[in-house]
Amino acid sequence: MDLSFNDKVGFINNASKQLENRLADQNQKLHELMKRDVNEKSSSSHFDEGNRRGSTHNFEKHSSSESRPAPYSNSPKPMDYFRGPTIKDVPPANGSIGGTVTTWEWGTVRQ
């Protein structure tokens, strides 16, 4: 089945819109993770300077970073969201202009 030029353009536009929507969703999720991490970090590391003078043990206990995992250690890395590019040839059909289509595969592989 040969697609017309307009069908091919429509297909590319549709794929582009889907990719844009997924990117926006992932951007929103990442923003929420970062916001939550900043809020958790600021609330857990906040201490009164007067209390620090009274008890260095308390300061050392709360300032230790060994008990906390690295931020976003369980999150997929942005470079893994897309695999590709894959370049496919589109032959000319019915007098239309041929060319190539570049696509990326969506993935959420965690490293």
C-alpha positions in Angstrom: 0.0 0.0 0.0 1.5 3.3 -1.1 0.8 6.3 0.9 0.3 9.7 -0.7 2.6 12.6 0.2 -0.1 14.1 2.4 -0.6 10.8 4.2 3.2 10.6 4.9 3.3 14.2 6.2 0.3 13.4 8.4 2.0 10.3 9.7 5.1 12.3 10.6 3.1 15.1 12.2 1.1 12.6 14.3 4.3 10.8 15.4 5.9 14.2 16.3 2.8 15.2 18.3 2.9 11.9 20.2 6.6 12.3 20.9 6.0 15.9 22.1 3.2 14.8 24.5 5.4 12.0 26.0 8.2 14.5 26.4 5.9 16.9 28.2 4.7 14.1 30.5 8.2 13.0 31.3 9.2 16.6 31.9 6.3 17.0 34.4 7.3 13.8 36.2 10.9 14.8 36.5 9.9 18.3 37.7 7.7 16.7 40.4 10.6 14.4 41.5 13.0 17.3 41.7 10.5 19.4 43.6 9.9 16.6 46.1 13.6 16.0 46.5 14.3 19.7 47.2 11.5 19.8 49.7 12.7 16.7 51.5 16.3 17.8 51.4 15.5 21.3 52.8 13.3 20.0 55.6 15.7 17.2 56.7 18.8 19.3 56.6 17.3 22.4 58.4 18.6 22.9 61.9 18.8 25.6 64.4 22.3 27.1 64.8 21.8 27.5 68.6 21.1 23.7 68.9 24.3 23.0 67.1 26.4 24.8 69.7 24.7 22.8 72.5 25.1 19.3 70.9 27.6 18.4 68.3 26.4 14.8 68.4 23.0 15.9 67.2 24.5 17.9 64.3 26.7 15.0 63.2 23.8 12.6 63.4 21.6 14.8 61.1 24.3 15.9 58.7 25.4 12.4 57.7 24.7 11.6 54.1 25.4 7.9 54.4 21.8 7.0 55.2 20.4 8.8 52.2 20.6 7.4 48.6 21.8 9.5 45.8 19.0 11.7 44.3 17.2 10.1 41.5 19.2 6.9 41.8 16.0 4.9 40.9 14.9 7.2 38.1 15.6 6.6 34.4 18.3 8.9 33.0 17.2 11.4 30.3 19.7 10.0 27.8 17.8 6.6 27.9 14.4 8.0 27.0 15.1 7.8 23.3 16.9 5.2 21.3 17.8 6.0 17.8 17.9 7.6 15.4 16.6 5.1 12.9 16.6 6.4 9.3 14.2 4.9 6.8 14.0 5.6 3.1 10.7 6.7 1.7 10.6 6.0 -2.0 8.7 8.4 -4.3 5.3 7.2 -5.3 2.6 8.7 -7.6 4.7 11.7 -8.5 5.4 12.6 -4.9 8.8 13.5 -3.5 10.7 10.7 -1.7 13.2 11.1 1.0 14.1 9.7 4.5 12.2 9.6 7.8 14.2 9.7 11.0 12.5 8.1 14.0 13.5 7.6 17.7 12.2 4.7 19.8 10.7 5.6 23.1 12.2 3.8 26.1 12.4 4.0 29.9 15.4 1.8 30.4 16.9 2.2 33.9 20.7 2.0 34.3 
